[in-house]
Amino acid sequence: MYLATNGSPATFYVMDAETLEIRFQQKKPHNEDAVWVVTTAPDGNVYNL
């Protein structure tokens, strides 16, 4: 499951939907404080804008 939190800075997360374990997290660069959308591309890459 993919999700993001807004704040200073905003943070993107990948979580296991069954256990809610955080598998990956990354703060948005340049202290960006908002994520507007999370999308998966046809090639499987995940983008958060």
PDB file as gemmi writes it, atoms N, CA and C in Angstrom:
CRYST1    1.000    1.000    1.000  90.00  90.00  90.00 P 1                      
ATOM      1  N   MET A   1       0.862  -1.145   0.000  1.00  0.00           N  
ATOM      2  CA  MET A   1       0.000   0.000   0.000  1.00  0.00           C  
ATOM      3  C   MET A   1       0.916   1.216   0.000  1.00  0.00           C  
ATOM      4  N   TYR A   2       0.538   2.233  -0.768  1.00  0.00           N  
ATOM      5  CA  TYR A   2       1.300   3.468  -0.854  1.00  0.00           C  
ATOM      6  C   TYR A   2       0.517   4.584  -0.188  1.00  0.00           C  
ATOM      7  N   LEU A   3       1.206   5.425   0.567  1.00  0.00           N  
ATOM      8  CA  LEU A   3       0.540   6.580   1.154  1.00  0.00           C  
ATOM      9  C   LEU A   3       1.561   7.664   1.418  1.00  0.00           C  
ATOM     10  N   ALA A   4       1.083   8.840   1.664  1.00  0.00           N  
ATOM     11  CA  ALA A   4       1.957   9.968   1.962  1.00  0.00           C  
ATOM     12  C   ALA A   4       1.312  10.835   3.026  1.00  0.00           C  
ATOM     13  N   THR A   5       2.166  11.474   3.805  1.00  0.00           N  
ATOM     14  CA  THR A   5       1.685  12.422   4.805  1.00  0.00           C  
ATOM     15  C   THR A   5       2.195  13.812   4.447  1.00  0.00           C  
ATOM     16  N   ASN A   6       1.360  14.784   4.600  1.00  0.00           N  
ATOM     17  CA  ASN A   6       1.764  16.168   4.395  1.00  0.00           C  
ATOM     18  C   ASN A   6       2.336  16.697   5.700  1.00  0.00           C  
ATOM     19  N   GLY A   7       3.259  17.593   5.594  1.00  0.00           N  
ATOM     20  CA  GLY A   7       3.916  18.170   6.763  1.00  0.00           C  
ATOM     21  C   GLY A   7       5.192  18.840   6.301  1.00  0.00           C  
ATOM     22  N   SER A   8       6.112  19.025   7.182  1.00  0.00           N  
ATOM     23  CA  SER A   8       7.342  19.702   6.816  1.00  0.00           C  
ATOM     24  C   SER A   8       8.543  18.850   7.221  1.00  0.00           C  
ATOM     25  N   PRO A   9       9.045  17.992   6.342  1.00  0.00           N  
ATOM     26  CA  PRO A   9       8.637  17.786   4.955  1.00  0.00           C  
ATOM     27  C   PRO A   9       7.574  16.691   4.838  1.00  0.00           C  
ATOM     28  N   ALA A  10       6.922  16.634   3.686  1.00  0.00           N  
ATOM     29  CA  ALA A  10       5.990  15.542   3.401  1.00  0.00           C  
ATOM     30  C   ALA A  10       6.791  14.239   3.286  1.00  0.00           C  
ATOM     31  N   THR A  11       6.161  13.112   3.601  1.00  0.00           N  
ATOM     32  CA  THR A  11       6.847  11.823   3.578  1.00  0.00           C  
ATOM     33  C   THR A  11       6.018  10.807   2.818  1.00  0.00           C  
ATOM     34  N   PHE A  12       6.688  10.033   1.954  1.00  0.00           N  
ATOM     35  CA  PHE A  12       6.064   8.968   1.173  1.00  0.00           C  
ATOM     36  C   PHE A  12       6.372   7.638   1.847  1.00  0.00           C  
ATOM     37  N   TYR A  13       5.365   6.738   1.928  1.00  0.00           N  
ATOM     38  CA  TYR A  13       5.524   5.444   2.584  1.00  0.00           C  
ATOM     39  C   TYR A  13       5.048   4.319   1.681  1.00  0.00           C  
ATOM     40  N   VAL A  14       5.710   3.162   1.830  1.00  0.00           N  
ATOM     41  CA  VAL A  14       5.223   1.898   1.282  1.00  0.00           C  
ATOM     42  C   VAL A  14       5.009   1.002   2.483  1.00  0.00           C  
ATOM     43  N   MET A  15       3.774   0.495   2.628  1.00  0.00           N  
ATOM     44  CA  MET A  15       3.447  -0.338   3.780  1.00  0.00           C  
ATOM     45  C   MET A  15       2.887  -1.677   3.339  1.00  0.00           C  
ATOM     46  N   ASP A  16       3.109  -2.702   4.145  1.00  0.00           N  
ATOM     47  CA  ASP A  16       2.485  -4.001   3.934  1.00  0.00           C  
ATOM     48  C   ASP A  16       1.032  -3.861   4.371  1.00  0.00           C  
ATOM     49  N   ALA A  17       0.107  -4.104   3.473  1.00  0.00           N  
ATOM     50  CA  ALA A  17      -1.310  -3.891   3.766  1.00  0.00           C  
ATOM     51  C   ALA A  17      -1.850  -4.864   4.811  1.00  0.00           C  
ATOM     52  N   GLU A  18      -1.233  -6.021   4.956  1.00  0.00           N  
ATOM     53  CA  GLU A  18      -1.716  -6.992   5.938  1.00  0.00           C  
ATOM     54  C   GLU A  18      -1.175  -6.724   7.337  1.00  0.00           C  
ATOM     55  N   THR A  19       0.106  -6.383   7.431  1.00  0.00           N  
ATOM     56  CA  THR A  19       0.727  -6.212   8.749  1.00  0.00           C  
ATOM     57  C   THR A  19       0.888  -4.749   9.151  1.00  0.00           C  
ATOM     58  N   LEU A  20       0.705  -3.824   8.198  1.00  0.00           N  
ATOM     59  CA  LEU A  20       0.920  -2.392   8.377  1.00  0.00           C  
ATOM     60  C   LEU A  20       2.378  -2.048   8.686  1.00  0.00           C  
ATOM     61  N   GLU A  21       3.282  -2.977   8.383  1.00  0.00           N  
ATOM     62  CA  GLU A  21       4.707  -2.727   8.544  1.00  0.00           C  
ATOM     63  C   GLU A  21       5.183  -1.765   7.470  1.00  0.00           C  
ATOM     64  N   ILE A  22       5.948  -0.771   7.865  1.00  0.00           N  
ATOM     65  CA  ILE A  22       6.520   0.171   6.903  1.00  0.00           C  
ATOM     66  C   ILE A  22       7.681  -0.518   6.195  1.00  0.00           C  
ATOM     67  N   ARG A  23       7.580  -0.641   4.875  1.00  0.00           N  
ATOM     68  CA  ARG A  23       8.623  -1.286   4.078  1.00  0.00           C  
ATOM     69  C   ARG A  23       9.622  -0.273   3.519  1.00  0.00           C  
ATOM     70  N   PHE A  24       9.181   0.966   3.341  1.00  0.00           N  
ATOM     71  CA  PHE A  24      10.027   2.007   2.768  1.00  0.00           C  
ATOM     72  C   PHE A  24       9.439   3.349   3.157  1.00  0.00           C  
ATOM     73  N   GLN A  25      10.284   4.315   3.398  1.00  0.00           N  
ATOM     74  CA  GLN A  25       9.813   5.684   3.598  1.00  0.00           C  
ATOM     75  C   GLN A  25      10.873   6.643   3.093  1.00  0.00           C  
ATOM     76  N   GLN A  26      10.410   7.758   2.556  1.00  0.00           N  
ATOM     77  CA  GLN A  26      11.331   8.764   2.043  1.00  0.00           C  
ATOM     78  C   GLN A  26      10.702  10.139   2.179  1.00  0.00           C  
ATOM     79  N   LYS A  27      11.456  11.060   2.741  1.00  0.00           N  
ATOM     80  CA  LYS A  27      10.989  12.440   2.842  1.00  0.00           C  
ATOM     81  C   LYS A  27      11.088  13.098   1.470  1.00  0.00           C  
ATOM     82  N   LYS A  28      10.136  13.978   1.172  1.00  0.00           N  
ATOM     83  CA  LYS A  28      10.181  14.715  -0.088  1.00  0.00           C  
ATOM     84  C   LYS A  28      11.386  15.657  -0.061  1.00  0.00           C  
ATOM     85  N   PRO A  29      12.060  15.819  -1.196  1.00  0.00           N  
ATOM     86  CA  PRO A  29      13.237  16.691  -1.220  1.00  0.00           C  
ATOM     87  C   PRO A  29      12.876  18.169  -1.054  1.00  0.00           C  
ATOM     88  N   HIS A  30      13.841  18.941  -0.668  1.00  0.00           N  
ATOM     89  CA  HIS A  30      13.726  20.408  -0.581  1.00  0.00           C  
ATOM     90  C   HIS A  30      12.652  20.851   0.403  1.00  0.00           C  
ATOM     91  N   ASN A  31      12.377  20.030   1.430  1.00  0.00           N  
ATOM     92  CA  ASN A  31      11.367  20.343   2.446  1.00  0.00           C  
ATOM     93  C   ASN A  31       9.995  20.631   1.859  1.00  0.00           C  
ATOM     94  N   GLU A  32       9.655  19.962   0.755  1.00  0.00           N  
ATOM     95  CA  GLU A  32       8.300  20.104   0.214  1.00  0.00           C  
ATOM     96  C   GLU A  32       7.323  19.639   1.280  1.00  0.00           C  
ATOM     97  N   ASP A  33       6.201  20.340   1.408  1.00  0.00           N  
ATOM     98  CA  ASP A  33       5.295  20.046   2.509  1.00  0.00           C  
ATOM     99  C   ASP A  33       3.981  19.392   2.100  1.00  0.00           C  
ATOM    100  N   ALA A  34       3.829  19.022   0.825  1.00  0.00           N  
ATOM    101  CA  ALA A  34       2.579  18.403   0.397  1.00  0.00           C  
ATOM    102  C   ALA A  34       2.821  17.376  -0.707  1.00  0.00           C  
ATOM    103  N   VAL A  35       2.023  16.319  -0.669  1.00  0.00           N  
ATOM    104  CA  VAL A  35       1.963  15.335  -1.753  1.00  0.00           C  
ATOM    105  C   VAL A  35       0.552  15.429  -2.315  1.00  0.00           C  
ATOM    106  N   TRP A  36       0.455  15.666  -3.608  1.00  0.00           N  
ATOM    107  CA  TRP A  36      -0.854  15.856  -4.228  1.00  0.00           C  
ATOM    108  C   TRP A  36      -1.433  14.569  -4.782  1.00  0.00           C  
ATOM    109  N   VAL A  37      -0.558  13.662  -5.228  1.00  0.00           N  
ATOM    110  CA  VAL A  37      -1.044  12.410  -5.820  1.00  0.00           C  
ATOM    111  C   VAL A  37       0.052  11.358  -5.722  1.00  0.00           C  
ATOM    112  N   VAL A  38      -0.349  10.101  -5.573  1.00  0.00           N  
ATOM    113  CA  VAL A  38       0.551   8.961  -5.671  1.00  0.00           C  
ATOM    114  C   VAL A  38      -0.002   8.106  -6.796  1.00  0.00           C  
ATOM    115  N   THR A  39       0.852   7.758  -7.767  1.00  0.00           N  
ATOM    116  CA  THR A  39       0.381   6.986  -8.919  1.00  0.00           C  
ATOM    117  C   THR A  39       1.404   5.927  -9.299  1.00  0.00           C  
ATOM    118  N   THR A  40       0.923   4.845  -9.898  1.00  0.00           N  
ATOM    119  CA  THR A  40       1.788   3.780 -10.387  1.00  0.00           C  
ATOM    120  C   THR A  40       1.800   3.814 -11.903  1.00  0.00           C  
ATOM    121  N   ALA A  41       2.985   3.863 -12.487  1.00  0.00           N  
ATOM    122  CA  ALA A  41       3.143   3.899 -13.947  1.00  0.00           C  
ATOM    123  C   ALA A  41       3.014   2.478 -14.514  1.00  0.00           C  
ATOM    124  N   PRO A  42       2.763   2.356 -15.807  1.00  0.00           N  
ATOM    125  CA  PRO A  42       2.640   1.031 -16.428  1.00  0.00           C  
ATOM    126  C   PRO A  42       3.884   0.152 -16.223  1.00  0.00           C  
ATOM    127  N   ASP A  43       5.044   0.750 -16.047  1.00  0.00           N  
ATOM    128  CA  ASP A  43       6.259  -0.031 -15.847  1.00  0.00           C  
ATOM    129  C   ASP A  43       6.460  -0.457 -14.393  1.00  0.00           C  
ATOM    130  N   GLY A  44       5.507  -0.101 -13.509  1.00  0.00           N  
ATOM    131  CA  GLY A  44       5.567  -0.504 -12.107  1.00  0.00           C  
ATOM    132  C   GLY A  44       6.200   0.515 -11.184  1.00  0.00           C  
ATOM    133  N   ASN A  45       6.805   1.557 -11.712  1.00  0.00           N  
ATOM    134  CA  ASN A  45       7.366   2.611 -10.859  1.00  0.00           C  
ATOM    135  C   ASN A  45       6.257   3.403 -10.194  1.00  0.00           C  
ATOM    136  N   VAL A  46       6.510   3.831  -8.958  1.00  0.00           N  
ATOM    137  CA  VAL A  46       5.535   4.624  -8.203  1.00  0.00           C  
ATOM    138  C   VAL A  46       6.061   6.042  -8.090  1.00  0.00           C  
ATOM    139  N   TYR A  47       5.179   7.002  -8.360  1.00  0.00           N  
ATOM    140  CA  TYR A  47       5.550   8.410  -8.310  1.00  0.00           C  
ATOM    141  C   TYR A  47       4.633   9.139  -7.348  1.00  0.00           C  
ATOM    142  N   ASN A  48       5.196  10.074  -6.597  1.00  0.00           N  
ATOM    143  CA  ASN A  48       4.381  10.931  -5.734  1.00  0.00           C  
ATOM    144  C   ASN A  48       4.736  12.367  -6.091  1.00  0.00           C  
ATOM    145  N   LEU A  49       3.714  13.125  -6.386  1.00  0.00           N  
ATOM    146  CA  LEU A  49       3.883  14.502  -6.852  1.00  0.00           C  
ATOM    147  C   LEU A  49       3.268  15.463  -5.862  1.00  0.00           C  
TER     148      LEU A  49                                                      
END                                                                             
